[in-house]
């Protein structure tokens, strides 16, 4: 009897389903294990690795805020589950495709931001060979690759479809909204006090600073959707609860660095609205830095007279930002920064190796600078700076690579906005502006903390840079041709 193809497929589906259920029951009853039930999800993900890497990337994006850090003693490192193993899979597939097909868009591969990333990774490779702890450095380099490759080199072509830009943004926003609700409920049970505000977002975010940094990144994006062209009134109305939720969350995060980042982004927005050119903004930043060096001692003398510690009172909490006499958090940052500078002086060119700061800085602490939260082993984290960390670990070229990368990203975003404004391309203009403002909140935050070694902030930061490059390579030029 001849069976049609449709009938054969249905019979095959039933047979496979029966086989899967039989094997699952065997594992539950005989082996007392449930892991076999995960197999369908694994097969589905594997299928999309082959046919649509874009969907895997969006899947990772959604689960990044929900991921939990897992310490595996067998590999001697912490992994964010399920995101980091999935990112590593994306790297393998992407590199395999490059070797076999070699059809990556040359305009993306040769973009100035891409060249800056190449240099950053190359210098990390060089300093891993000269590292004080090579194994640690090569692990750190590998983790940086599995952040950069998926969310920059794979993401830029994915963002050729503008819908994927909005999917990327909203998947993280929606997932983080769930964490915010969870955090606020737990925080409310403790009266929204400042002390519990440091840990109520666990286990999803290690502390309030990373949580606040993520919220600050997306606040300009949410605000931008109120002005996005072509978005209906009802869709804009749907943005309101997210914007309100994120505003409440950033207040109760008690993250002073995130507040500072939002403040600086607001100043940049004001300068943009006044049509102040980027070169004048850059000149102003250079002047401010120069004045900081000139008046460093008088400023420090004034700050040392500030006795205001961290507080639930917002005004007092802001005042505590400049307290370097009794606020333990501020004093410990100064201790870490001073240790990083001493490490740099010993190895100014190649540093101590990527990722080594937390294993090396202990002997560089001075007794007079240590605080109640310092340790003899120096085993509690990093340099608390996206700038001094690379300086101590990768020397002067490492710091310059970070400054060039961050600086060019801001320059690219503001240039795209100006050109889009001049050509009446409001869609690209608003996207480039809010993405740049989001990045600025993190780059400012980076003076006080560093999170680019975690998926929680690496996914949005590298993804935001990929959006800017995609707007430059695909959408802006295509609009001009049209």
N, C-alpha and C positions, 0 to 999 in steps of 0.2 A: 504493500500500500504506500502510495506516494504522499509524503507530508510536505506542506508548504514551509517556507523558511520561517514565517511568523510562528507557526505551530511548533517547529523544532526549537526555536528560541525560548518559547514558553515552557516546553518540556525541560530544556536545559536549565532554565531558571529554577524550576521546581526541584530538580535533582540536586542542584548546587545548594539550594536553601535547606533541603532535607539533610544533605551531607554536613553542612555547617551546624545545624541544630543537633545532629547526632554526635558530632565531635565535641560540641560545646557541653552537652549533657554529660558525656564521658569525663571531660576535664573537671566538671563541677562535682560529680558524684564520686569519681575514683581518685582524682588528683587534688580535690578540694581547692581549686584555683579558678579565678574568674578572669585571668588575663586574656584568655582566648576570645572573649567577647569584644576586645578592643580591635581585633583583626580587621573587621569590616572598615572601621575608621582609618586604619593604617593603609588598607588597600585603596580606599577612596583618595586619600592624600597622595599616595604613590601615583595613582592615575593622573591626578592634576599636575604633578611634577613633570609628567611626560607631555601632556596635551595643553596645559595652560598654567605656566609658571606665575602669571599675573594673579590668578586666584589664590595660589599658595601664599603669595606676598600679602594679599589683602587679608587672608586668614590669620597670618602671623600678626599683622597690624592690630586686628581686633583683640587677639589674645595677649598682646604685650602688656596692657595695664592689668590683666587678670593673672599673668604668669607669677609663679612663686619660685623663689630661689631655693635650690636644692644643693646641699653640700655633699659631694661624692668623694669619700676618702680614697677610693680606688684610683681616681684620676688626679687627686690632689687639687681640686678646683671646684668652684661653685658654678652650677648651671641654672639658668632660668628655664623652667619647664612650663609649657612645651616649646617655647619660642626658639631658644638657641639651637637645639638639635635640628629644628626645621630650617633655620637660617643656614646651618652648615650644609644641609642637603641642597639648598638653593645654590650655594657656592659651587658645589660639586657639579650640579647639572649645568650651571651657567658656564663654568670653565670647560666642561666637556663639549658644550655646544660651540664655544669659541674655537676649540681645537679642530672640531669636525667641519664647521660651516664657515667660520671667519667672515661673518657678514654683519658685524656690529657697526652701527652708524658712525662713520668717521667724524661727523660734526660733533657728536657727543664725545667720542674718544679723544678728539683734539681740542675740546673746549678748554679755556684757561682754568676753570675750576677743576676739571679733570686732571690737568697737568699738576696743579697744586696738590691734589690728592695723591697722584703718583709719587711726587717728591716726598710727601709726608710718610707714605708707606715704605718708600725706598730707604729713607733715613732711619726709620724704625728698624728695618732689616739690618742696616749697617751697624747701628748701635746695639742690636741684639747680639751680633758677633763679638763686639767689644764689651759686652755687659759684664757686670760684677756677678750676676746670676743668670747665665745664658738660658737655662731652661725656663725660668720665670719670664724672661723677655720674649722668647719665641712663643710661649703660650699667650702672652699679651698681644703680640703681633697677630697671631692666628685669630684671636677674638675680635680684634679691630677689623680684620679682613672679612669675617662673617657678619659684621655690621655694615661695612661700607659696600661690599659687592651687592648684596640684595637690595639695600635701600638707597643706593645711589646708581650703580651701573645697571642693575636690572630695572630699577624703578623709573629711570629717565625715559627709556623707550615705552614703558607701561603708561606713563603720563602723556604719551602722544594722544591717547584717548582722554579728552578733558574730563569725561565722566569718572575716570579712575582717580583723578586728582581729588574730586569731591568725595568719592568712596573712601579713599585713603584717609582724608581728614575726618569724615564723619564716623568711620569705624572706630578710630581711636577715641573721638569725642564721646560717643555713646558708651563704649566700654569703660572709659574713665569716669563717666557720669555714674555708672553703677558703683564704682569704688568710692566716689565722693559721697553718695547716699549712705553707703555702708559706714564710711568714716564719720559722717555727721551724726548718724544714729548712735554710734559708740561714743563719740565726743559729747553728745548731749547727756548721756548717762553719767558723765563726769563733770557736768556743769560748764562745758566749753572752757575749762581752765587751760592755761598755757602749758603746764607740765604734761598733762595727758595728751595734749595736741601733738606731742613729739612721737607718739607710738600708736595712736588709734588707727592709723592707716595700714598697719602691719596685718597680715604677712605680705600684702601686695606691694607695698613700698617700704623700703627699709626704715626711712624716717621722714619727718615732715619736710625736709629741705628738697629731696627728690620729688616728692609729691607736689610741693608748691611750685617747683620749676616746671613740671609737666603742665600744671593748670595755667601758669603764666604764659606758656608757649601758645596755648590755644585760645586765650581770651581775645587777642586781636583778631584771630580768625573768625570767632563767633561774632564779634562786633562788625566785621567786614561783611558778613552775610546780610546785615540790615540794609546795605547799600549795593548789594550785588545786582547787576542788571539782568532783567529777564526773570527774576524770582518773584513769584506772585505774592500778594499781600498775605495770603493764608500760610504760605511756606515761611515767610519772614516771621509770622506770628508764632510758628512752631519753634523758631530759634530762641524766642524770649525766655522760656523756662530753662533752657540750657545756659544761656548767658547769665541769668539770675543765679542759678545753681553754682556756676563757676565763680561768680563774684563773691557769693557767700563763702564758698570753699577757700578762696585765696585769702580772705580775711581771717578765717579761723584756722588756716594752716600755720599762722604765726611765723611765716618764713620771711624774714626781713630782706634776704637777698632777692627773693621773688618780687617783693614790693618795690625794691630799688630798681629791678629790671623793668617792671611795668612803668615806673616813673620815668626812666630814661627813654623807653620806647615812646611814651607820651610826649616828651620833649622833642624827639626826632620827628614825630608826627606833626607837631606844631611847626617845626622848621620846614618840613615838606609842604605843608599847607601855605606857608609864607613864601614858597618858591625859592628858598635858600639853596644854593647849589652845593653839591656834595663836597667840592674842594674847600668851601668855606667851613663846612661842618668838620672836615678832617683837620683843617688849620686850627679850629677852635679846640678840638680834642688835644692836639699837640701842645697848644698853649697851656691848657689846663694841666696836662701831665708835667710840663716844664715848671709851672707854678707850684705843683705839688712837691717836686724835688727841692725847689728854692725855699718853700715855707714849711718843709717837712717837720722841723723841730718845733716851731711855734704851734703847729696844728697838734702834734703829739702831746705837747705840754697842756694844751686846752683839753684834749680828749682824756688825759690822765686825771683831770679834775672831775670828770663825769662819773658819778657813783651809781647811776641808774642801771639795775640789772633787768634781765628779761622779765616781762610782766604780762598778765592778761589784759591790762589796760593798754589800748592801742597806742596812745600818745607816749606812754612810758616805754612801751616795747620799741617804738621807733627811736626814742632817745637812747636806748641801750645799745643801738648800733655803733655808737662812737665811744662806748665805755670800754677803755682798755686798762682800767685800774682794778675792777673787781668782777666784771662779767666773765665767767669761766669759759664760755663758748668763744668770745672774742679773743681772750688771752691765749687759748689753745691754738686758735688760728695763727696768731702772731708767732707762737712757738713753732708751728709747722712751717710757716713761711720762712722764718729765720733759719730753721734746719735745712730747708730746701736751698737757700742761698749759700749756706756753708758747704753743702754737697756740691753745688755748682762751682764754687771757687776751687775745689779740689780737682774737679774734672770738667773744665769749662767747654771743651769741644764736643766730646761724645757722651758726657754724663755717665750715670751709673747703670744705665740700661732701662728700656721700657718696662714699666710695671714693678720696678724694684724699690721704689721710694719706701713703701710700708715695711720692707724687710731691712732697710739700710739706715733709716734716719735716726734711730735711737741714740747712737753715740754722738750725734751732732746736736743733741739738745743740751742747753746750758741749765744748770741747776736754778739759776736766777729767773729763767724764763718758763720753767715747768709749772704746771697748774695742778689742781686737784683731780683733773681727768687725764693727766699725762700718765704714761706707763714706763717702767724701766726698760721693757722689751721694745717699746715703740711699735705695738702691734694693733693699734686701733685706727686703721684707715690710711688715707692718702694725704697729699699736700694741701687739700682743700683749695685747689686753684687749677683751672684749666691752662694756666700760663706758667706758674712757677713749677708745677709738676713736670711738664715737658722740659723746662729749663734744667732741672736737677737730674732728670732721667736721660735726656737726649742732647744736652748742651745748648749752645746758642742757636745752631741750625734747627733744633727741635722747637724752640720758642718761636723763631722766625717763621717756621712752617705753619704753626698754629695762627700767628698773627696775620700772615698772608692769606690763609684759607678763610678765616673769619672776616677779615677786612674786605676781601674780594667778594664774598657772598653778600655782604651789606651793599657794597658798591654796585654789584650786578643787579640786586633787587631795586635799589633806588634809581638806577639808570633805566631799567625796564619800565618802572613806573613813569618816569619823566617822558620817555619816548612814547609810551602808550597814551599818556595824557595829550601829548602833542598831536598824535594821530587819531585821537578820539576813540581809542580801543579801551573802553571802560572795563571790560571783562578781565583782560590781561593786567590792566592798571591796578584794579582793586586786589586781584589775587597776588600780584607781585608785592604790593605794599603791605598787605596784612601778613604774608609769609615772612617778609623782611622784618617787620616789627616783632613777630613772634621769635625769630632768630635773635634779634637784639636783646630781648628779655633774657634769653639763655646766655648769650655772650657776656652780658653784664653780670649775670648770676655766676658765670664762670670765674670771676675774680675772687669769689668767696667759697665756691664749692666746685667739685668736678664729678660728672656723672657719665661721660662719654665711654666709660668702660662698662656701662650697664645697658641692657636692652630698653629699659624704661625711657631713657632720654636719647639714646643713639637712634632708635627708630624714627622719632619725629625730627630730630636735628638733621640727620643725613637725608631723610625723606623731604624735608623742607628745601634743602639745597638742591635735591633732584628736581623738585617742582620748578624752582627758578631756572634751572638749565633747560628743562622741557619747555617752559614758556619762551625762553630765548631761542631755542633751536627749532621748535615746531610751531608754536601758536602765534608768536609775534610776527614772524616772517611770512607765515601762511596768510595772515590777515592782510599784510601789505600787498601780497601777490593778488589776493582777491580784489 
